[in-house]
Amino acid sequence: MASREPPASTSQPISSGSNVPQPVNNLTEEEASRYDRQMRLWGLEAQQRSSSIGRRMIFEMNTDKQDRMRNATILVVRLKGTATEAIKNMVLAGIGRLVIVDSEEVTEEDLGAGFLFRDEDVGKNRLEAAKSRVESLNPLVTVETIPTASILEGEQFEELVRGVDLVCVTDWDRDGLIRMNEVCRRNGKPFYAGGTYGLLGYIFCDLLSHDYIAPDRSALKEAPKNVKKTAVYSSLETALRHRWTNLTKRQTKEVNPAVIFSILAIWQYQSLHAGSLPADKSTVAELDSIVNSLITEADVNKQILTKAPEALIDAISTTAAHEFSPVCAIVGGMLAQDILKALAARESPIANFFAFDGNTGGGTVTRMNMP
């Protein structure tokens, strides 16, 4: 995975006397048994540290990490392939409560990428079909389902957001994502969006002002081995106004702009067509016009990209409306991993737009209009 630059952040050394959150060591016997493997892993990491103070600090932070996860309430909007994979990983990791909103019915196409569904579920509400299977992944996680779309509007959505710790919206249109992101910002809640379009996929996150602990690889042997950092994120609406003017030729090439602008073009197409995705070759000319206009407006380095490759536009014109299980698995897995990382406040989360290209099997992270 390539990244143009690390997230802008402030750093503060963490020492044995620092105000590190203290663990709440109140795991039940069942929780301790179920999460034994990951706690053992964290213990191994701690044992590999060089000093006793460092080992104690890492143990405390890892215990706090588990506590943060098991007390977290996560809202997931729409249960398609990307969300299915993300939910599996978050539930197995041991979040506290999962709230899922989806009013749609299971279709035959859902069976290909949504492993929570079966043939006999076609025609049923997605949540009705999947709830018991999500619960069976980890009985310690509380699963709540809301099968009505109206809760995503107005004051109902504001109230729903206020009652959770983090919001994740999957496979949604750009205008809806912008609106829900703004609701999250008003209520001080971290926001993730993710989805796939055929062989392409993306993750966007807005973590507001995010504090996290990261290894200090530049520290001297006797100095603190970890630092507290702060990264300031932008809203999706602000990120989409990003200009590529200051990127060098090499930096531009590293982030694979053709894929990013193809995804942004699909969003623009949806906005112009009442949420519909391109579905056949008749959309090629319009998609080509949209993506090339976006590239020009963003001032992308002309030595790298002046227009999107024709083969890529041809491909998304016929595949964007479809889900491919391997792409959903990769994007959904990374989405869950980054959400858990953000909850644990350990290491730097995505900053702030990840794009995956299933044609090459590679992905890149681009900082889009972050302070």
C-alpha positions, 0 to 999 in steps of 0.5 A: 500500500502506498501513502503520499505522506503521514498524517499531520499530527502533534507528538507528545512523549509518553513516559511512566509518569504520563497520564496514560488511561488506566485499565479497567480490569473487570473482564468476566471469565467468559470474556477473558476466555473468548478474547484470550488469544488476542490478549496473549498476542498483546502480552507477547508484544509487551514482553518483547519491549526492552524495559520493565517500565515499557512492558508495564505501559504497553500492557496497560494500553493494551488492556485499555484497548480491549476495554475500549472495544468491548464498551463501544457501540458502533452504528453500521448503515446498510448490510451489503458485502462490504458491511458483512465483512466489516461486521464479522471482524468487529464482532469477532474482535469483541465490540460491545454493541452493534446497531445495524440499519437496513430496510432493503430485502435480500436479492439473489446478487446479495448471495454472492458477496454477503455470506450472512445470507442463504438462498431461502433468504431472498425476499426477506429483509436483510436484517431479519435474515442476518441477525441471528447469524451475526449474533452467533459469531460472538454471543457477548456482543449485543446486536440491534437491528433497525429495518426502517429507512426513515430513521436515517432522516432528520432528528431521528438520525441525530438522536441515533448518532448521539447514542453511538460511539462511531458511525460506519456507512457502507455502499451509499451515494456521495450526497447521502454520505456528505449529509450523514458525515455532517450530522456526525460532526455536529454530534462529535462522532467519528465517521467512516464510509466504505464500499465497492464498485466492481473491482474498485473499492474505497474507505473514507474516514473523518475522525475529527481531532483524533488522539492516538498512541504510536511507537516513537522509532526515533527515540533514543534507547533510554527515552520513552518508546511511545508518543501521543499524537493528534491528527486533525481530519476533514469532512467529506465535503471538504476532502472532495475539494482537494487540489493536487497542485502541490504533489510532485510527479512521483507523489502523484504516481504513487497514489494511483489517481486514475482509480481515485477519480474513477470512484469520484466520477461514479459518485458524481454519476449517481448524484446526476441520476438519482442514486443509480449506478452505471450499468452498461456501455451506454454510460461510457461517454458520460463517465469519461466526461465526468472523470476527465473534468474532475481530473482537470479541476483538481489540477492533477500533474499532467505528466502522470494523468490527463485523462482516465484510461479508456479500459478503466472507464469501460470496466466501471461502466459495466461492473460498478453496480455489482459486488465481487466477494474478494473485493468486498472481503479486502475493503471490508476487512480493512474498514473493520481493522481501521475502525478498531484501530481508531477505537483503541487509539493505537497507531495512525488510522487512515488519513483519510481516503483509501482506494483499492484497485482490484485489477492490480490488487493494490491500494493507496492512501491519499490525504485529501484536504486535511489540515 
